[in-house]
Amino acid sequence: MIPRRFGVRSAALGAVTVALAGVVALAAQIADGDTRAIDRAIMTALRRSDDLAQPIGPTWLQNAMLDFTALGGVSVLTLLTILAVGLLLAQRKWWRALFLVGAISGGALLNAGLKIGFARERPDLVAHLVKVHDLSFPSGHAMNSAVVYLTIGVLLARAEKGPRVKAYLLGGAVLLTLLVGCSRVYLGVHFPTDVLAGWTVGASWATLCWLVAEWWRQRGTRV
């Protein structure tokens, strides 16, 4: 019989492989222009038909989306990472703190490299409701929030014994990641395919970091 943990890790690695292959296929479709129609349909559906500069919904919804998108900004994610690392250091969990810094820094560098490599320009279908300056694919907010929230969520969940608490922590991390990504499309600064790629690569990176942490733990390193 295959040990349960071995089965879970193998399944996770398989899921990451499939997900990343999907991102490569998506990038190829974007390069060929095959995703242009679906990107346009979704983005324009989130704007008033008589004025594409105005998003659908009441004013409070736009304000909420501005708040949600800030949760994926560099300042917020950096502050959250510093606080999490500080907590681990206060608990004298040196290896875990070092691991968290490496995982999140590596994810940020990967995102920057992918943006430069794909060099996709920002959408100009609708008016941008927030200022943006860098390239579009994959969404940095979506990917970096997935890396930070999911990685921290997994580390916190691993310290808990109760399945309900674990599920709550992981569910909260997923919810935050989804809200950030959706806000980028609503605000008109990313194509939906940018966000989809950001979520996928970010979640894959967080999963790979979890697998590395499990591998280290098996060898006696307290991560």
C-alpha positions as CSV (number, residue, x, y, z in Angstrom):
1,M,0.0,0.0,0.0
2,I,1.3,3.5,-0.9
3,P,1.7,5.7,2.2
4,R,-0.9,8.4,2.4
5,R,1.6,11.3,2.6
6,F,3.5,9.9,-0.4
7,G,0.2,9.8,-2.3
8,V,-0.7,13.4,-1.4
9,R,2.7,14.7,-2.4
10,S,2.7,12.8,-5.7
11,A,-0.7,14.2,-6.5
12,A,0.4,17.7,-5.6
13,L,3.4,17.4,-7.9
14,G,1.3,16.1,-10.7
15,A,-1.2,18.9,-10.3
16,V,1.6,21.5,-10.4
17,T,3.0,19.9,-13.6
18,V,-0.4,19.9,-15.3
19,A,-1.1,23.5,-14.1
20,L,2.2,24.8,-15.4
21,A,1.7,23.0,-18.7
22,G,-1.7,24.8,-18.9
23,V,0.0,28.2,-18.4
24,V,2.5,27.4,-21.2
25,A,-0.5,26.5,-23.5
26,L,-2.4,29.6,-22.4
27,A,0.7,31.8,-23.2
28,A,0.9,30.3,-26.7
29,Q,-2.8,31.0,-27.3
30,I,-2.3,34.6,-26.1
31,A,0.6,35.0,-28.5
32,D,-1.7,33.7,-31.4
33,G,-4.5,36.1,-30.4
34,D,-6.9,33.2,-29.5
35,T,-7.9,34.6,-26.2
36,R,-8.7,38.1,-27.4
37,A,-12.4,37.5,-27.7
38,I,-12.9,36.0,-24.2
39,D,-10.7,38.7,-22.6
40,R,-12.7,41.4,-24.4
41,A,-16.1,39.9,-23.5
42,I,-15.3,39.6,-19.8
43,M,-13.8,43.1,-19.5
44,T,-16.5,44.9,-21.3
45,A,-19.2,42.9,-19.3
46,L,-17.8,44.6,-16.2
47,R,-18.4,48.1,-17.7
48,R,-21.5,50.0,-18.5
49,S,-22.5,49.5,-22.1
50,D,-23.0,53.2,-22.7
51,D,-19.7,54.2,-21.1
52,L,-16.8,51.8,-20.8
53,A,-15.0,54.2,-18.5
54,Q,-17.6,53.4,-15.8
55,P,-17.7,50.0,-14.0
56,I,-20.9,48.2,-13.3
57,G,-22.4,48.2,-9.9
58,P,-22.8,50.8,-7.1
59,T,-20.1,53.1,-5.8
60,W,-19.4,50.9,-2.8
61,L,-18.5,48.0,-5.0
62,Q,-15.8,50.0,-6.8
63,N,-14.5,51.2,-3.5
64,A,-14.4,47.6,-2.2
65,M,-12.4,46.5,-5.3
66,L,-9.9,49.3,-4.7
67,D,-9.5,48.0,-1.2
68,F,-9.2,44.4,-2.3
69,T,-6.6,45.2,-4.9
70,A,-4.5,47.0,-2.3
71,L,-4.2,43.6,-0.5
72,G,-2.1,42.4,-3.4
73,G,0.1,45.4,-3.6
74,V,3.9,45.3,-2.9
75,S,3.6,47.4,0.3
76,V,0.9,45.3,1.9
77,L,2.5,41.9,0.9
78,T,5.9,43.1,2.1
79,L,4.6,44.3,5.4
80,L,2.7,41.0,5.9
81,T,5.8,39.0,5.1
82,I,7.9,41.0,7.5
83,L,5.3,40.5,10.3
84,A,5.1,36.8,9.6
85,V,8.9,36.5,9.6
86,G,9.1,38.5,12.8
87,L,6.7,36.2,14.5
88,L,8.7,33.1,13.4
89,L,11.9,34.7,14.7
90,A,10.2,35.6,18.0
91,Q,9.3,31.9,18.3
92,R,12.9,31.0,17.4
93,K,11.8,29.1,14.4
94,W,14.9,30.2,12.4
95,W,14.6,27.7,9.5
96,R,11.0,28.4,9.0
97,A,11.6,32.1,8.9
98,L,14.4,31.7,6.4
99,F,12.2,29.4,4.3
100,L,9.4,31.9,4.2
101,V,11.7,34.7,3.1
102,G,13.2,32.5,0.3
103,A,9.8,31.2,-0.9
104,I,8.2,34.7,-1.1
105,S,11.3,36.4,-2.6
106,G,11.7,33.6,-5.1
107,G,8.1,34.0,-6.2
108,A,8.5,37.7,-6.7
109,L,11.6,37.2,-8.8
110,L,9.8,34.6,-10.9
111,N,6.9,37.0,-11.5
112,A,9.3,39.7,-12.6
113,G,11.1,37.3,-14.9
114,L,7.9,36.1,-16.5
115,K,6.6,39.6,-17.1
116,I,9.8,40.5,-18.9
117,G,9.8,37.3,-20.9
118,F,6.3,37.6,-22.1
119,A,6.2,41.4,-22.4
120,R,2.5,41.7,-22.8
121,E,1.2,45.2,-22.8
122,R,-1.6,46.3,-20.4
123,P,-5.2,46.2,-21.8
124,D,-6.5,49.3,-23.4
125,L,-10.1,48.0,-23.9
126,V,-11.5,50.0,-20.9
127,A,-10.3,52.9,-18.8
128,H,-7.9,52.0,-15.9
129,L,-9.3,52.8,-12.5
130,V,-5.9,52.6,-10.8
131,K,-2.5,53.6,-12.1
132,V,-0.2,50.9,-13.5
133,H,3.3,51.1,-14.9
134,D,4.7,47.6,-15.6
135,L,3.8,44.8,-18.0
136,S,0.7,42.7,-17.9
137,F,1.3,38.9,-18.1
138,P,1.1,37.3,-15.6
139,S,-0.7,39.6,-13.1
140,G,1.8,40.5,-10.4
141,H,-1.0,41.2,-7.9
142,A,-2.7,37.8,-8.6
143,M,0.6,35.8,-8.5
144,N,2.3,37.5,-5.6
145,S,-0.9,37.4,-3.5
146,A,-1.1,33.7,-4.2
147,V,2.5,33.1,-3.2
148,V,2.3,35.2,0.0
149,Y,-1.2,34.3,1.3
150,L,-1.0,30.6,0.3
151,T,2.5,30.1,1.6
152,I,1.8,31.8,4.9
153,G,-1.6,30.0,5.1
154,V,0.1,26.6,4.7
155,L,2.8,27.4,7.3
156,L,0.1,28.4,9.8
157,A,-2.1,25.4,8.9
158,R,0.8,23.0,9.5
159,A,1.1,24.3,13.0
160,E,-2.5,23.4,13.8
161,K,-3.9,20.0,14.6
162,G,-7.6,20.5,14.1
163,P,-8.8,20.0,10.5
164,R,-11.4,22.8,10.8
165,V,-8.7,25.3,11.8
166,K,-6.5,24.1,8.9
167,A,-9.4,24.4,6.5
168,Y,-10.2,27.9,7.8
169,L,-6.7,29.1,7.4
170,L,-6.3,27.7,3.9
171,G,-9.7,28.8,2.8
172,G,-9.0,32.4,4.0
173,A,-5.7,32.4,2.0
174,V,-7.6,31.2,-1.1
175,L,-10.3,33.8,-0.6
176,L,-7.9,36.7,-0.3
177,T,-6.0,35.5,-3.4
178,L,-9.3,35.3,-5.4
179,L,-10.5,38.7,-4.3
180,V,-7.2,40.4,-5.3
181,G,-7.2,38.8,-8.8
182,C,-10.8,39.6,-9.5
183,S,-10.3,43.2,-8.5
184,R,-7.6,43.6,-11.2
185,V,-10.0,42.7,-13.9
186,Y,-12.8,44.8,-12.5
187,L,-10.5,47.8,-12.4
188,G,-9.5,47.3,-16.0
189,V,-5.7,46.9,-15.5
190,H,-5.4,43.2,-16.4
191,F,-6.8,40.8,-18.9
192,P,-8.6,37.9,-17.3
193,T,-6.0,35.6,-18.8
194,D,-3.3,37.6,-17.0
195,V,-5.0,36.9,-13.7
196,L,-5.6,33.2,-14.5
197,A,-1.9,32.8,-15.2
198,G,-1.0,34.7,-12.1
199,W,-3.2,32.5,-9.9
200,T,-1.9,29.3,-11.5
201,V,1.8,30.1,-11.3
202,G,1.5,31.5,-7.8
203,A,-0.4,28.6,-6.5
204,S,2.0,26.2,-8.2
205,W,5.0,28.0,-6.6
206,A,3.4,27.9,-3.2
207,T,2.7,24.1,-3.7
208,L,6.3,23.5,-4.7
209,C,7.5,25.4,-1.6
210,W,5.3,23.2,0.5
211,L,6.7,20.1,-1.1
212,V,10.3,21.3,-0.4
213,A,9.3,22.1,3.2
214,E,7.9,18.5,3.6
215,W,11.1,17.1,2.1
216,W,13.3,19.1,4.5
217,R,11.1,18.1,7.4
218,Q,11.6,14.4,6.6
219,R,15.3,15.0,6.9
220,G,15.1,16.6,10.3
221,T,15.0,20.3,9.4
222,R,12.3,22.1,11.3
223,V,10.5,23.9,8.6
